[in-house]
Amino acid sequence: MSKKSAWAGAIVAAVGLTVGGIAVATAAEGPGGPAAAFAERHPGGPGKPGRGDKAKLKDSTLVVGRVKSVETGKLTITKDDGSEVSLTTDSATKLRGGDLAGLKADQRVTVRAKDGKALNVALAKAQVRGTVKDVNGNNATLVQVDGLQTPLDLSSVSEKPKNGDLVAVTGTVSDGKTVKVDQLRQLPK
């Protein structure tokens, strides 16, 4: 028998024992074993902790656009195609990172909705990269690689960039065009 054949046989045997051992261990757990206890603590299943609301989101739709108005019990969104959609809200409606009352007109949002009700609302994050110019206190302009210019609000950034810095910024769009920067990262030139 050649060395190659011996190695191939050893590898096949090791894989067989490993797979067989996993199957035996899984079968030994039984219906009340560790897997059942895990499922009780993690309703979303293995690898998806905290996703127990998956059934609630089934058949929901995603609405993307800008806030037109926020009233008690009602959220109106102007979608990217120009149409409007009005959704009901209640105490179960969640806004990621804040309170629904804090939403303002023209903020870009993504809304998970079902049967005319807003389930989850998230402020859309803007991410842009480019070269900083025209720094003036808490205001600056970012020139992107394609030449587009984006106004920046730097009031939340402790270390302000300088003209000519190459940066990546993340934030929210406050007035339809200005990015209120939450994070700023210097990029190598």
N, C-alpha and C positions, 0 to 999 in steps of 0.2 A: 504494500500500500504506500502511495506516495505521501509526502508531507502535506501537499495541497489537499489531498483527499481527507487526510486525518484532521486537518484544521477545519475543513468544511463540515465534516461530521460533528466535530465538537461544537461548532457554532450552531448548527441545526438543533443539537441536543439541548444546548443552553437556552435557546429561544423557546423550544418546546416546554422545557421545565418552567421557565418564567411565565409563559402564557398559561400553562396548566395550573401553576401555583396561584395565579391571580384568579382564575376561574374557580378553583377550589375555595379560596379565601372568600370570594364574593358569595358563593353558594352557602358557605358556613355561617354567614351573617344572619341569614334568615329574615323573616318579616319584622321582627322586633329588635333587630341588631343595631349596630352603630349607624347604618345608612338611614334607618327610620328616625333615629334621634337627630341626625344631621338635617333631615328634611323638615322636622318640626321647628328647628331653630332657624333654618334658612329656606323660607318658602320658595325662593326663586330657583333652588336646586344648586348642585355643585357648580362653583365658578361664577354664580350669579347671586351673591348675597344681597338681600334687600330688594329684590325684584318681585316681591309677592303681589304687587299690583298689576302684574302683566295681564291678567284677565280683564281688568278694568280698562286697559288701554287697547284691547282687541277691538278691531273695527273702528278705531278713532282715525281722525285725519289731522294732518299738519297744516296749519295756516301760518304763512310767512308774510310779514308786511310791517306797516308802521301804525302805531297807535293813533287813532283819530280822536277817541274820547274814552274816558274812564268815568263811570258813574257807579253808584251803589247798585250792585247786582247786574251790571252790564258793562261789557267791553266791546268797543267798536274798532275794527282793524281795517285799514285800507291796504288791500293785498297788492302785490307787485304788478298785477295786471290792471290795476286801477279800480277794480270792483271792491265793494265794501261788504263786510260780514259782521253781524252783531251777535255776540255770544253772551249767554248768561254766566254769572259768577256767583259763588257763595263761599262760605267759610272753608269748604273743602278744596277750593281752587288754590293751587300753590304757585307762588312766584319764586323761582330759584334765586336766592340771594337777597330777598327783600319782601316788601309788602305791596299788594296790589294798589293800595292808595298812593304809593310812591311813583307809579307809572305816570309819564307825562306824554302829551301829544308829540308826535313825530319820532318817538323812540322806536327803534327797529326791534321787533320781537318775533319769536316763534311760539306758536300756541298749539298744544295738543288738545283737540276738541272732539266731542262725541255727542250726537243728538242735540246740537245747538248749545252745548255747555262747554265752557273752557275748563279743562282738567288741570293742565300745567302750562305755565307761562314762563318763558325765559328771555331775558334781554340778549339779543344777538351780539356777539363779540366781533369787533372789527380787528383785523390783523393786517398790518401793512409794514412794508420795509422800504427804506430809501435813505436819502441824504437830507439832513436837516438844513434849513436855511431860514433866514429872517427871524431869529430868536429875539423875542421882545418880552421879557418877564415870563408870564405864564402862557404866552402864545408863541407859536412857531408854525412853519410850513414844512411839510415833508414832500420831497420830490421823489416819486417812485421811479423805478427803472424804465417804465414806459412813458415817462414824462408827465404823468398826472400829478397834480399838486393837491395835497390834502392838508387842511388846516388842523392844527393840534392844540388841544387844551392841556397844558402841562401842570395845572394846579395841584394834581394829586401826586406828582413826581417830586421826590426830595432832591435828587441830583439832576439838574437840568442839562440837556445836551448843548453842545456848542455848534455854531455854523460849520458845516462840512462834515459833521459826525455821521457815520453810517449806522443806522439803528433799525431795530425791529420793535414795533409797538403793538400793544393789545389794549383795547378799551371799548367803550360804547360810543355810538354815534348819537350826539345829543340834539342837534338841530337839522339833521338830514345831511350834513356834510362834515361837521367838525368832530374829530375823534377825541373824546375825553380819555386821556391815556391813564390806564391802571398800571401797566407794566411797561418799562422801557429797557431794552437790552442793547448794549453797544455791540456792534459787529466788527470783526477785523476788516481793515481796509486792504 
